[in-house]
Amino acid sequence: MNYRVRADGRPLALGEVKTTVKELVEGTCVRHHVLRNLLKMYDKRGSVLRIESMLLDLEHFKVFRTKEGDEGGPLSYRRLRKGVADLHRRAEVSEKINDRYVASLATVEEKRTLAEVTKDLGQRVQWKGRTSRALNPLSAEDAALFEAISQGGFMIDGFSNRQIRAILFPKPADAATQKRLSGKVTRLFRLLRAHGLIAKIPKSHRYQVTEKGRTSLSVILAARQANTKVLLQAA
């Protein structure tokens, strides 16, 4: 678990993604946990697939509203409240989480070849006036980055620099090294944004994998884990 320190010195948990798979009498249940937020997928005796999300920790979710107690005040993005006042927004957020998860599952039926999916990723791109390098799905560094941002739990509220840094560089480091690694992850995020694989969540310091990213990364990671015999048979 990783922590950020509040102004008063109390630690604020950023959350660790945990995934569990259970085989039950009724079917298979897959759960992704981040703090007290839960994304769950299960089937009913192999006939109905159901996706559910439950949001109890609302630290990273926002709603466009007035300040509490000042109904006539200016509107701005504020923290999502747990009461019924923001229930409509919680429903919207939950629906988007479920939609992203379902979209990621749909990539299992991707019909394009690996070459077709990764063609653009293997080219240098221009983004915001700067050139970004090509991505290499076969390199250990790029593959580790792809696996880090593809964790199912990040479909709930996205991921931050700190969370991905903890996955890519888990060993403890001093403040100077942490700052250097933070800068490196920021550059990696810029690279992924340039290729259209991730997008920044508005009014936050968090990111989500895009639809293009979900398709491309699912295919790439599946190919990396495939048995060579299977790949040769498909050639």
C-alpha positions in Angstrom: 0.0 0.0 0.0 1.3 3.5 -0.9 0.5 6.6 1.1 0.4 10.3 0.6 0.7 12.7 3.6 -2.0 15.3 4.2 -1.2 18.8 5.4 -2.0 17.7 8.9 0.5 14.9 8.7 -2.0 12.1 8.5 -1.4 9.5 5.8 -3.8 9.3 2.9 -4.0 5.8 1.3 -3.8 5.9 -2.5 -4.7 2.3 -2.8 -3.4 -0.9 -4.1 -5.2 -2.8 -6.9 -6.1 -6.3 -5.7 -7.8 -8.9 -8.0 -9.3 -12.1 -6.8 -11.0 -14.9 -8.7 -13.3 -17.4 -7.1 -15.0 -20.4 -8.5 -18.5 -20.7 -6.9 -21.3 -23.1 -7.3 -23.2 -20.5 -9.3 -20.3 -19.6 -11.5 -17.0 -17.6 -11.5 -16.6 -14.3 -9.7 -13.8 -11.8 -10.5 -13.3 -8.9 -8.1 -11.1 -5.9 -8.5 -10.5 -3.8 -5.3 -9.1 -0.3 -4.9 -9.4 0.9 -1.3 -13.1 0.4 -0.6 -14.2 0.6 -4.2 -15.1 -2.6 -6.0 -15.6 -3.7 -9.6 -17.1 -7.2 -9.9 -17.8 -9.5 -12.7 -19.6 -12.9 -12.4 -21.6 -15.2 -14.4 -24.8 -17.1 -13.5 -24.2 -20.7 -14.3 -22.4 -19.7 -17.5 -25.5 -18.1 -19.0 -25.5 -14.5 -17.9 -22.5 -12.2 -17.4 -23.1 -9.4 -14.9 -20.9 -6.4 -14.1 -21.2 -4.4 -10.9 -19.3 -1.5 -9.3 -19.6 -0.3 -5.8 -18.1 3.1 -4.7 -17.5 3.7 -1.1 -14.3 5.7 -1.2 -15.0 8.9 -3.3 -11.6 10.6 -2.9 -10.9 10.8 -6.7 -14.5 11.4 -8.0 -15.8 14.9 -8.7 -19.2 16.5 -9.3 -19.9 20.0 -10.8 -21.9 21.7 -8.0 -22.0 24.6 -5.6 -20.4 24.7 -2.2 -22.4 22.8 0.4 -24.6 25.2 2.2 -24.3 27.9 -0.5 -26.9 26.9 -3.1 -26.7 30.2 -4.9 -22.9 30.2 -5.1 -20.6 29.6 -8.1 -20.4 26.1 -9.6 -17.1 24.2 -9.6 -15.8 20.6 -9.5 -16.0 19.4 -5.9 -15.6 16.1 -4.2 -18.4 13.7 -4.7 -20.5 13.3 -1.5 -21.7 10.1 0.0 -25.3 11.2 0.6 -28.2 11.1 -1.8 -27.5 14.6 -3.0 -24.9 13.4 -5.5 -26.5 10.0 -6.2 -27.1 10.9 -9.8 -23.4 11.5 -10.3 -22.5 8.3 -8.6 -24.8 6.5 -11.0 -23.1 8.2 -14.0 -19.6 7.3 -12.7 -20.6 3.7 -12.0 -22.1 3.3 -15.5 -18.9 4.6 -17.1 -16.8 2.2 -15.0 -18.9 -0.7 -16.1 -18.9 0.4 -19.8 -15.0 0.6 -19.7 -14.8 -2.9 -18.3 -17.3 -4.3 -20.8 -15.4 -2.6 -23.7 -12.2 -4.2 -22.5 -13.8 -7.6 -22.5 -14.9 -7.0 -26.0 -11.3 -6.9 -27.2 -11.2 -10.6 -26.7 -13.1 -10.9 -30.0 -10.6 -8.6 -31.8 -10.2 -9.9 -35.4 -7.3 -7.8 -36.6 -3.8 -9.2 -36.6 -1.1 -8.1 -34.2 0.7 -6.3 -37.0 -2.5 -4.3 -37.8 -3.1 -3.4 -34.2 0.5 -2.3 -33.5 1.3 -0.7 -36.9 0.8 2.9 -35.7 2.4 2.3 -32.3 5.7 1.4 -34.1 5.9 4.8 -35.6 7.2 8.1 -34.2 4.3 10.6 -33.6 3.9 14.3 -33.3 1.9 15.5 -30.2 1.5 19.1 -29.0 4.4 20.3 -31.2 6.9 17.6 -30.0 8.0 14.3 -31.4 7.5 11.2 -29.4 9.4 7.9 -30.0 7.8 4.7 -31.3 6.6 2.1 -28.8 8.1 -1.4 -28.8 5.8 -4.1 -27.5 8.7 -6.6 -27.4 10.9 -4.5 -25.1 10.8 -5.3 -21.4 10.4 -1.6 -20.4 7.4 -0.9 -22.6 5.7 -4.2 -21.8 6.0 -3.6 -18.1 4.4 -0.2 -18.6 1.6 -1.7 -20.6 0.9 -4.3 -17.9 0.9 -1.7 -15.2 -1.7 0.6 -16.7 -3.9 -2.4 -17.8 -4.7 -3.6 -14.3 -8.5 -4.1 -14.0 -8.8 -2.1 -10.8 -7.7 1.0 -12.6 -10.9 1.0 -14.6 -12.6 2.2 -11.5 -11.0 5.6 -11.0 -8.0 5.6 -13.2 -4.4 5.7 -12.1 -1.8 8.2 -10.9 1.9 8.8 -11.4 2.5 7.5 -7.9 0.5 4.3 -8.4 2.3 3.4 -11.6 5.7 4.3 -10.2 5.1 1.9 -7.3 4.4 -0.9 -9.7 7.4 -0.2 -12.1 9.9 0.7 -9.3 8.8 -1.1 -6.1 12.1 -0.8 -4.3 12.3 1.9 -1.6 14.2 5.0 -2.7 15.3 8.3 -1.2 13.5 11.6 -1.9 15.8 12.6 -4.7 15.4 9.2 -6.5 11.6 9.3 -6.1 11.6 12.7 -7.7 13.6 11.5 -10.6 11.4 8.4 -11.1 8.3 10.6 -10.9 9.7 12.7 -13.7 10.3 9.5 -15.7 6.8 8.2 -15.2 5.5 11.7 -16.3 7.4 11.3 -19.5 6.1 7.8 -20.0 2.5 9.1 -19.6 3.2 11.8 -22.2 4.4 9.1 -24.6 1.3 7.0 -24.0 -0.9 10.1 -24.5 0.9 10.9 -27.7 0.0 7.5 -29.1 -3.6 7.8 -27.9 -3.4 4.9 -25.4 -4.3 7.0 -22.3 -6.1 10.2 -21.6 -6.1 12.6 -18.7 -9.2 12.7 -16.5 -10.4 16.3 -16.5 -9.8 18.3 -13.3 -7.5 15.7 -11.8 -4.0 14.3 -11.9 -5.3 10.8 -12.9 -5.4 9.0 -16.2 -7.6 6.4 -17.9 -6.8 3.9 -20.7 -8.6 4.9 -23.9 -10.7 2.7 -26.1 -7.8 2.4 -28.5 -5.5 1.6 -25.6 -7.8 -1.1 -24.3 -7.8 -2.8 -27.7 -4.1 -2.4 -28.5 -2.8 -3.3 -25.0 -5.1 -6.4 -24.7 -3.9 -7.8 -28.0 -0.2 -7.0 -27.3 -0.2 -8.5 -23.8 -2.1 -11.6 -25.0 0.5 -12.1 -27.8 3.3 -11.7 -25.3 1.9 -14.4 -23.1 0.9 -16.8 -25.9 2.6 -20.1 -26.3 5.0 -20.1 -29.3 3.5 -23.3 -30.6 0.1 -21.6 -30.8 1.5 -18.6 -32.5 3.3 -20.7 -35.1 0.1 -22.6 -35.8 -1.7 -19.3 -36.4 0.9 -18.0 -38.8 
